[in-house]
Amino acid sequence: MTPSDADFIRRRALTALSNNRAPGYHFAGHFLDLQCPRYEADGVVMEMDTGAHNRNPDGTTNLAAVFFLADMALSAACRVYLDPRERTATLKMQMEFLGGELRGRIRAETHSPGFSHRTALAEASCFGRIIANGREIVRIGGTWVNPPTPDGRPLHPLPWEKEYRDPHLPLLAKSQLDAKEKAVLVQVERALREARHGEFMQRLWTPKVRHTPRGALGRLPIGLYVGNRVGHVQGGISMYAALATAVGAVPHHPLVTAVSAWYISPGEGKALSARSTVLQKGRNVAVVRTELFGTGRRRVLEVVSNHAIARH
């Protein structure tokens, strides 16, 4: 981590906190600075640049940022059918890794046929892919629902939705931050100290994981830095936290080939805790089940992932 990269990340975090004061979006979205050049019923395109704030030491895009992009792009595909003041929530999501590297400017292309009203709570299936350097690297999909907003309050639009107004908020000084905002900078500084080889995002959004006889355990503190706009842990980040724990359960099968998550309740409380159990481990492939919990051991996610040994 060079001094210039560290300064870039600090300023980016402070800018994201400043913009987060405007209702509608959230810190993580501002920090990664997703761009949405297309937002239409026949397809959504979201793009994200890879830089010091979200790359691995080898220059590839960190999977935490990739999961965030996938969740945002898929949900946007069904949100085009809704009033921006309405809420969507992830019911399930899956990702299939096809091979190749994610680096540079990566692009998510998604679409949805809209909401089906055969269920009491309307559901929408969303499909898509993530591309880098013109190659499809990840195939993505999932189901979203249209639940009531918290306390019945209408939401503010996201940056690519109708009626959004760029707040143009001034950059805050550190002395102007409230307790939750200062806690974000504490997390950023901790990650910078630990990122000796440039793995800042790996340190910021990855849970602390320890191997166990049956698999692995993980823990990720909850705060504004991983939250969505209604105060829960952002869906892509929570799914990644589960997968990162699963990876720790099968260290000799380092290649993730697929992961599926079922969303059961919001991620809330002081921390997310993950428990990975190895269901099958062979010479070439492994299957891991991961349970993600919030406050009071309330179940947040159920995740099943496939892991493999790379071909030499």
N, C-alpha and C positions, 0 to 999 in steps of 0.2 A: 504494500500500500504506500504509494508515493505521497509526499505532502500535498501536491497539487490535486491528486485524486481525493484525499481526505477532505481538503477544503471544498472541493466540488460537491462531495456528498453532504457535508455540513450545511452548505448554502441551499442545496436542493431540499434537505429536510426542513430547514427553516422556511423556505418558500412554500412547501407543502403545508406546513402548519399554519402559515398566514392565510393561504387560500382555503384551508379547511374551515375557517371561521364563517365562510359563506355557506348557507345551507344547500344541500343537494348532493354533494359528492363526499369524498372522504380522503383522509391522509394518504392511504396507500395508492389510490388512484392518481392523486396529484404527484406523489413521489415518483411513480413509474411513468407518468405523463403519457397515458395511452392516447393515441390519435384515432379518430373515427372518420375516415374520408368518405365512407358510404354507410348510410343508415336508412334502408328502404325495406318494404315488405318482401321484395324479391331477393334480398340479401344484405348482409352487414359485413363490413370490412373494418377491422381494428388492427393498428400497427403499434409496435413498440421498439424503440432503439435499445441496443445492448451497450452498456457503458460501465464505468467503475462502480456504479450503484447497484447493478444487478447481474454482473457477470462472474463466472468462475475464473480461477487462476489461469486456465487454458484458453480463455477468451470466449467460451461458449456461454449461452444465457442460462442463468441459474433456474432450476426447475420451479422454485417458489414463484418467481415472476411469470413463468410459463403457465403454471396452474392458475394464477390470478388472471392472466390474459384470457385463458380458455373460458373461465367462469363468466367473466365480463362480456366476452363476445357472444357466447351462447345465450346468455340471458337477454342481451340486446336484441337477438333475433326474434324473440317472442314479445319483447317490450314494444316493438314497432306497432303492434296491434292494440296497444293500451293507451289510455290517457297517461301522460307523464306523472300525474299525481298518484297513480296507483302503484301498488307494491308487487314485486315478484319474489319468489323464494325457491331455492334449489331443492328438488325432490330427490334426484339422483344424477350422477354424472360419471362418465367413463372416458378413458383416454387410452388409445392404442399407439404405441411407439413403433414406427415403421423402419427406423434406422436413419442414419445421417445426423448431422450436427445443427443445432440451433445457435446461430451467431449473427451478429450484425443487426439489421432491421428485420424483425420477424413479423409475420402477417397472419392474422386469423380471419378466415372466411367462413361465415355461418349463415344458416337459413332456417326457417321454421314455417310450417303450414298454418300456424296460429293455434288458438286455444280450442280444445274440444270441450263441449258442455255436456258430455254424457256422464261426467262425475259431478258430485255436488260442489266440489272445489275445482274450478276449471283448470285443466292441465294442458301444457303445450310441449310437444317434442321438438328438440332443437338438434341440428346436426352441423358438422363443419370440419375444418382441417386447419392445421398450423403449418405455415410454409416458411422456409428460409432459403435464400439464393435460388428461388424458382422451384424448389423441391418440396414435396409434401413430406413432412417429418412426423407429424402426429395427427391421428384421426380422432375427432372428439364428438361427443354427443351427450344428451341428457334430457331430463324432464323438469319443467318449471311449473309452479302453481301461482295462482293469483289470489293470495290471502288478503284479509283486511290489513290496513296499516295500523301500527301501534296506536292505541287510544283513539282510533278513528281519524287521526290527523292526516291531511293530504301531504304527500311528499313533494319536495321541490324537484324540478327536472334535472337530469344529468346533462353534462356539457353538450352532448350530441342530440338531445331531444328538443322538441318544440318548446318555445317560451323560455329557454335558458338564456340568462344574461350574464356575461362575463363580469365578475365582481370587481376586477382590477384593484384588489386590495393591496395596501402597502406592505412592504416587508417588515415583519415585527422585529423589535429588539428582544434579546433574551429576557430583559427585565420586564417585558410586557406579557410574557407567557404565564398561563395559569398552571396549576399543579399537574394536570393531565398532560399538558403540552410539554412541560419541563421533563416529565417522565419519559416522553418520547425521545428527547435529546439525550437523556441518560442511557436509553437503550442504544441509540445511535453511537454514542461515544464508547460504550462497552463493545459493540460490534467492531468499531474501528480499532480498538486496542487489540482485539483478538484476531483481526484479519491481517496477520503478518504477511501472508502471501497473496493478498488481494481478494480474499473470499468474503467480502463485506456482506452480501446478501445471504450467504450461507450462515453467517453468524447472527444476522438480524432476525430471520424468519424461520430458522431451523430449530426444532426442539433439542434440548439436551437429551441424549439417548444413551442408555446403557444396556448391554447384552445380558440376557438371563438364560437359564437352562432351557426354557421353553420358547424363547424368542427375544423380545426386547421391551423396555419401558421408555417412554418419552415424556417430556414436560416442556410446555411453551407458555411463558407468562402472557396474560391477556392485558391489552391496553389499547390506547388510541391508535398505536402504530400498526395493529392488525385488524382494526375494527371496520365494519361497513357503516353505511349512513344511518342505520337504525340501532347501532350500538352493539351488534353481535360480531363475532369473528367472521371475517369475510370468507365466503364459501370455498374459494380456490385455495386460500391460505390454510384453512382447516383441513382440507383434503391433502394438501402437501405435508402438513404436520404428521398426519397419519402415515403417509407413504414413507417419509423420512425415518419414522420409527421402524417400519417394516423393513426398510433397507438395512437397518442396524441388526435386524433379526437374522438375516441371511448374508453375512458379509462375503461369503465365498461364491455368491450368485449376484454379482454387482450390476447386471444389466436388467433394468426394468423394462418389461415388454408390454404390460397392460395393467390398468388399475381401474376399479369400479367402486363408487362410493354411494351409499344410501344415507340421506340426511334425515335425522330423526328429531332433533330439537336444536334450538339455537346454541351457539357457543358463548357461554356467559360465565362470569365469575373471575377469580384471581388467575386461574391458569387452566389450560387444556392439558389433560393427561392422556397418554396413549398406551395401550397394551397390545403388543403384537404376539401372535401365536403362530408358530410354523405348523401348517397343516400337512405339507408334503415337502420333502427335500431329497432330490435325487442327484444323480451324477451331473445332469445338465440343467434341470429346471427345479424351481421351488414355488410353492404357493403359500401365501401368508394372509392370515386374517388379522385385522387391526380394529380394535374398539377405541373410540375417542370419547372422553368424558369431560364434562364441565363441572360446575359447582355441585357438591353433594353427590358426586358420582353419577350425575345425570347423563345418560347416553346421548351423545351428539351425532356421531357417525358410526356406520359399520362399513369397513373397507376390505376388499379382497384384491390382492395384487399378485401378479406373476413376475417371477425373476428368473434370470438365466445366466449361463456362463457364455461369454463371447466366443465366437469362432476365431481361431487363430490362423 
